[in-house]
């Protein structure tokens, strides 16, 4: 018992002291927001057929389905064209702002609203990656995904520098934004638009009240103890959500692998051949023919896919083997994106895989990106040299003498 106590104490301290995996959650935030943003931009010309009032899955059919399953979707609050265009444009904007990491707590909630608004409106649209995006958009709300690689992180560094100079910055945008959103949430609730499933409305109110409590604690509390307590709770919630994301990714691969094992085509090693010759999944027929020309290659890819998916959850305890299988799965999804024409499904799965990427690798990747950004940034003009004092002729520079004991060097003319 005495041996277990120090280990348990260290585990509790690790979970409560900090938000674990800040780089991994930042990559997840960037990956899923980028996936949804690219999908919305790619399907912008076809938005009417996918989610609009005149689509094959009509507004009346969607309304009947939502009345049964209670799904949350603001698109069914009105069947007007203007409302649809506004929701679609806001979904694009929220994805972009979450990608940049601007007010990530607010944008993660609005990003979830945008995803649910469109996907629950037309539940039969998507290629499998939409299910992953649907779940991860909810999980992101519970994470502190803006600690690194975000505009929030840059603003936090600037605020820390100002406090070090005894300057106390005041955030006016955050309280104003949450005040407006709270008013809209109250009006929507009073109008009866939240009468379906209670989970999403309860989540929206819980997040809003938590942020209001966070702001009031920072402004009104006489000591730092209440804020420390809230920070501990936020760390615990973040770490729990990160664990759920990891478990979700493992569950996806485990179930996919074990279902494949039961299929006869996967057992005889020919399953990969058939999707390569489906017209719907053949954007590059010549490339598909090249990959399926060798029966041995098809068999190796088929068995390798099953082996990697089944084995991956069991390799998390061995870092080297896990990294090898992770590289293989990311490569597999990249090939699926090109060969089968499923880029958004592959991007969603790669973003989910990013939660297992090593921190050292992500830090090196961030450093490389920072160096590339520094090289692309235009260099400023050199500052002019200071003018010499009036009592010293121009062109004669001061010469430093040895410093006095305990003092700084003095210029000598």
C-alpha positions in Angstrom: 0.0 0.0 0.0 2.9 2.3 0.9 4.5 1.6 -2.5 1.2 2.4 -4.4 0.7 5.7 -2.6 3.6 7.7 -4.2 2.7 6.3 -7.7 -0.9 7.2 -7.2 0.1 10.7 -6.0 2.3 11.2 -9.0 -0.5 10.1 -11.4 -3.0 12.4 -9.8 -0.5 15.3 -9.9 0.2 14.6 -13.6 -3.5 14.6 -14.5 -4.4 17.8 -12.5 -1.2 19.9 -12.9 -1.3 20.5 -16.7 -3.2 19.8 -19.9 -1.4 16.8 -21.4 -0.6 16.5 -25.1 -0.9 20.2 -26.0 0.8 19.6 -29.4 -1.4 16.5 -30.1 -4.6 18.3 -29.4 -3.4 21.3 -31.5 -2.8 19.0 -34.4 -6.3 17.4 -33.9 -7.8 20.9 -33.9 -6.0 21.9 -37.0 -6.7 18.6 -38.8 -10.4 18.4 -38.2 -11.1 22.1 -38.8 -9.0 22.0 -42.0 -10.9 18.8 -43.1 -14.3 20.4 -42.6 -13.2 23.7 -44.1 -11.9 22.1 -47.3 -15.0 19.9 -47.6 -17.3 23.0 -47.3 -15.3 24.9 -49.8 -15.1 21.9 -52.2 -18.8 21.3 -52.1 -19.8 25.0 -52.2 -21.1 24.8 -55.7 -23.1 21.7 -54.7 -24.3 22.9 -51.3 -27.9 23.1 -52.5 -28.0 19.5 -53.5 -26.3 18.3 -50.3 -27.9 20.4 -47.5 -30.1 23.0 -49.2 -33.9 23.2 -49.0 -34.2 21.9 -52.6 -32.0 18.9 -52.1 -33.1 15.2 -52.7 -33.3 14.8 -48.9 -36.0 17.5 -48.6 -36.6 19.8 -45.6 -39.8 17.9 -44.8 -38.1 14.5 -44.7 -35.3 15.9 -42.5 -37.8 17.5 -40.2 -39.7 14.2 -39.8 -36.4 12.3 -39.0 -35.3 14.9 -36.5 -38.7 14.7 -34.8 -38.0 11.0 -34.2 -34.3 11.0 -33.3 -34.1 14.4 -31.7 -30.9 15.4 -33.5 -29.7 19.0 -33.1 -29.5 21.0 -36.3 -30.2 24.8 -36.6 -30.8 24.4 -40.3 -34.3 23.1 -39.5 -35.2 26.2 -37.6 -36.2 27.7 -40.9 -36.7 26.5 -44.5 -35.7 29.8 -46.1 -32.8 30.1 -48.5 -31.3 33.1 -46.7 -31.1 31.1 -43.4 -29.4 28.2 -45.2 -26.8 30.4 -46.8 -26.1 32.2 -43.5 -25.6 28.9 -41.7 -23.3 27.5 -44.4 -21.2 30.7 -44.5 -21.0 30.7 -40.7 -19.8 27.1 -40.7 -17.0 28.1 -43.1 -16.1 31.1 -40.9 -16.1 29.1 -37.7 -13.9 26.4 -39.2 -11.4 29.0 -40.4 -11.2 30.7 -37.0 -10.8 27.4 -35.2 -8.0 26.5 -37.6 -6.2 29.7 -36.8 -6.8 29.2 -33.1 -8.7 32.5 -32.4 -10.8 32.2 -29.3 -10.6 28.4 -29.4 -13.0 27.8 -26.6 -15.7 29.7 -28.3 -14.8 28.5 -31.8 -14.7 24.9 -30.8 -18.3 25.2 -29.6 -19.4 27.0 -32.8 -17.5 24.6 -34.9 -19.4 21.8 -33.3 -22.7 23.6 -34.0 -21.7 24.1 -37.7 -20.8 20.4 -38.1 -24.0 19.2 -36.4 -26.2 21.7 -38.3 -25.2 20.4 -41.7 -24.6 16.7 -41.0 -27.9 16.2 -39.0 -29.7 18.0 -41.8 -28.7 15.4 -44.4 -27.6 12.3 -42.5 -27.1 10.2 -45.7 -24.4 12.5 -47.1 -20.7 11.6 -46.4 -18.2 8.9 -46.9 -17.5 7.6 -43.4 -15.2 10.4 -42.4 -18.2 12.4 -41.5 -18.9 10.1 -38.6 -15.4 10.6 -37.2 -15.7 14.4 -37.7 -19.1 14.3 -36.0 -17.8 12.7 -32.9 -14.5 14.6 -32.7 -16.2 18.0 -33.1 -18.0 17.2 -29.8 -14.8 16.0 -28.1 -12.9 19.1 -29.1 -15.2 21.2 -26.9 -13.8 19.6 -23.8 -10.1 20.1 -24.8 -7.8 23.0 -24.3 -6.7 22.8 -27.9 -5.3 26.3 -28.2 -2.4 26.1 -25.9 0.1 26.0 -28.8 0.1 26.9 -32.5 -2.7 29.3 -32.2 -3.5 33.0 -32.1 -4.7 32.4 -28.5 -1.2 31.2 -27.6 0.4 34.3 -29.1 -2.0 36.5 -27.3 -1.2 34.7 -24.0 2.5 35.2 -24.5 2.0 38.9 -25.2 -0.2 39.2 -22.1 2.4 37.5 -20.0 5.0 40.0 -21.2 2.8 42.9 -20.4 2.2 41.6 -16.9 5.9 41.2 -16.4 6.2 45.0 -17.2 3.5 45.7 -14.6 0.9 46.3 -17.3 -2.4 44.5 -16.8 -4.1 43.9 -20.2 -7.9 43.8 -20.3 -9.7 41.4 -22.6 -12.8 43.1 -24.0 -13.5 40.9 -27.0 -14.0 37.7 -25.0 -16.7 38.9 -22.6 -18.4 40.8 -25.4 -18.4 37.6 -27.6 -19.7 35.4 -24.8 -22.3 38.0 -23.8 -23.8 38.1 -27.3 -23.7 34.3 -27.7 -25.4 33.9 -24.3 -28.2 36.3 -25.3 -28.7 34.3 -28.6 -28.7 31.1 -26.7 -31.3 32.4 -24.3 -33.5 33.6 -27.1 -33.2 30.3 -28.9 -34.0 28.3 -25.8 -37.1 30.5 -25.0 -38.3 30.1 -28.6 -38.5 26.3 -28.1 -35.7 25.5 -30.6 -34.0 23.2 -28.1 -36.8 20.8 -27.6 -35.1 17.7 -29.1 -32.3 15.7 -27.5 -31.1 17.5 -24.3 -27.4 16.7 -24.6 -26.3 19.4 -27.0 -28.4 22.2 -25.4 -27.1 21.2 -21.9 -23.6 21.2 -23.3 -24.0 24.6 -24.7 -25.3 26.1 -21.5 -22.7 24.3 -19.4 -19.9 25.7 -21.5 -21.3 29.2 -21.4 -21.9 29.1 -17.6 -18.4 27.7 -17.1 -16.8 30.5 -19.1 -18.9 33.1 -17.3 -17.7 31.6 -13.9 -14.1 31.7 -15.2 -14.3 35.3 -16.1 -16.0 36.3 -12.8 -13.4 34.4 -10.8 -10.6 36.2 -12.6 -12.2 39.6 -12.0 -13.8 39.3 -8.5 -11.8 36.7 -6.6 -9.6 38.3 -3.9 -7.1 35.4 -4.0 -5.9 33.0 -6.7 -7.3 29.9 -5.1 -10.6 29.8 -7.0 -8.9 30.3 -10.3 -6.4 27.5 -9.5 -9.3 25.2 -8.7 -11.0 26.0 -12.0 -7.7 25.4 -13.8 -7.4 22.0 -12.2 -10.9 21.1 -13.2 -10.2 22.2 -16.8 -7.0 20.1 -16.9 -8.9 17.0 -15.7 -11.7 17.5 -18.3 -9.1 18.1 -21.0 -7.1 15.0 -20.1 -10.3 12.9 -19.9 -11.4 14.1 -23.4 -7.9 13.3 -24.8 -8.2 9.8 -23.4 -11.6 9.4 -25.0 -10.2 10.6 -28.4 -7.5 8.0 -28.1 -9.9 5.3 -27.2 -12.2 6.3 -30.0 -9.4 6.0 -32.6 -8.4 2.6 -31.2 -12.0 1.4 -31.3 -12.4 2.5 -34.9 -9.4 0.5 -36.0 -10.2 -2.5 -33.8 -13.7 -2.9 -35.0 -12.7 -2.3 -38.6 -10.0 -4.9 -38.4 -12.1 -7.6 -36.7 -15.0 -7.1 -39.1 -12.6 -7.5 -42.0 -11.3 -10.8 -40.5 -14.8 -12.2 -40.8 -15.2 -11.4 -44.5 -14.4 -14.1 -47.0 -12.7 -11.7 -49.5 -10.4 -10.5 -46.7 -9.6 -14.1 -45.7 -8.6 -15.1 -49.3 -6.6 -11.9 -49.8 -8.6 -10.4 -52.7 -10.7 -7.7 -50.9 -8.5 -4.8 -52.0 -8.9 -5.7 -55.7 -12.6 -5.0 -55.9 -12.9 -1.3 -54.8 -10.0 -0.5 -57.1 -12.3 -1.4 -60.1 -15.5 0.3 -58.9 -16.2 3.3 -61.2 -17.3 5.4 -58.2 -14.0 4.9 -56.5 -11.7 5.1 -59.5 -10.6 8.7 -60.2 -7.4 7.4 -61.7 -8.3 4.1 -63.5 -4.7 3.7 -64.9 -3.3 3.9 -61.4 -5.8 1.4 -60.0 -5.0 -1.0 -62.8 -1.3 -0.7 -62.1 -1.8 -1.4 -58.3 -4.0 -4.4 -59.0 -1.9 -5.9 -61.7 0.1 -8.0 -59.3 -1.9 -10.7 -57.4 0.9 -10.9 -54.8 0.8 -7.2 -54.2 -3.0 -7.3 -53.7 -2.7 -10.1 -51.3 0.0 -8.4 -49.2 -1.9 -5.2 -49.0 -5.1 -7.0 -48.0 -3.5 -9.0 -45.3 -1.3 -6.1 -44.2 -4.3 -3.8 -43.8 -6.1 -6.3 -41.5 -3.0 -7.0 -39.5 -2.2 -3.3 -38.9 -5.7 -2.4 -37.9 -6.1 -5.4 -35.5 -2.7 -5.0 -34.0 -2.5 -1.2 -33.5 -4.4 -1.0 -30.2 -2.1 -3.6 -28.7 1.1 -1.7 -29.7 0.4 1.4 -27.7 2.6 0.1 -24.9 5.6 -0.2 -27.2 6.5 3.2 -28.6 8.7 2.0 -31.4 6.3 -0.5 -32.8 3.4 2.0 -32.4 5.3 4.6 -34.4 5.9 2.1 -37.2 2.3 1.1 -37.4 1.2 4.7 -37.2 3.4 5.6 -40.2 1.9 2.7 -42.1 -1.7 3.7 -41.3 -1.1 7.3 -42.3 0.5 6.1 -45.5 -2.5 3.9 -46.1 -4.9 6.8 -45.7 -2.8 8.9 -48.1 -3.0 6.2 -50.7 -6.8 5.8 -50.2 -7.1 9.6 -50.7 -5.4 9.5 -54.1 -6.3 6.0 -55.5 -9.9 5.8 -54.3 -10.7 9.5 -54.4 -11.7 9.8 -50.7 -9.6 12.8 -49.6 -11.8 14.0 -46.8 -12.2 10.6 -45.2 -8.5 10.2 -45.3 -7.9 13.6 -43.8 -10.3 12.9 -41.0 -8.6 9.6 -40.2 -5.1 11.1 -40.3 -6.2 13.9 -38.0 -7.5 11.2 -35.6 -4.2 9.3 -35.9 -2.3 12.5 -34.9 -3.3 12.0 -31.3 -0.6 9.3 -31.1 2.2 11.2 -32.8 5.3 11.6 -30.6 5.7 15.0 -29.0 9.4 15.3 -30.1 8.4 14.8 -33.7 5.6 17.4 -33.5 8.0 19.9 -31.8 10.5 19.4 -34.6 7.8 19.8 -37.2 6.7 23.1 -35.5 10.3 24.4 -35.5 10.6 23.6 -39.2 7.3 25.4 -39.9 8.5 28.4 -37.8 11.8 28.6 -39.8 10.0 28.4 -43.1 7.6 31.1 -42.0 10.6 33.2 -41.0 12.2 32.8 -44.4 9.1 33.8 -46.2 8.5 36.8 -44.0 9.8 40.0 -45.7 12.8 41.5 -43.9 12.3 45.0 -42.6 14.4 48.0 -43.5 17.5 48.5 -41.3 17.1 51.1 -38.6 19.1 54.3 -39.0 22.2 54.7 -36.8 21.7 57.2 -33.9 23.0 60.7 -34.5 26.1 61.7 -32.5 25.7 64.2 -29.6 26.2 67.8 -30.4 29.4 68.1 -28.4 31.1 65.3 -30.3 32.2 65.5 -33.9 30.5 63.2 -36.3 32.5 60.2 -37.3 34.2 59.8 -34.0 32.9 56.8 -32.1 33.0 56.4 -28.3 35.6 53.9 -26.9 34.6 51.8 -23.9 37.0 51.7 -21.0 37.2 49.0 -18.4 34.1 48.9 -16.1 34.4 50.4 -12.7 34.0 47.9 -9.8 30.4 46.9 -9.6 29.4 49.2 -12.4 28.8 49.2 -16.2 31.3 50.3 -18.9 31.4 54.0 -19.5 31.9 55.5 -22.9 35.1 57.6 -23.2 35.6 60.2 -25.9 
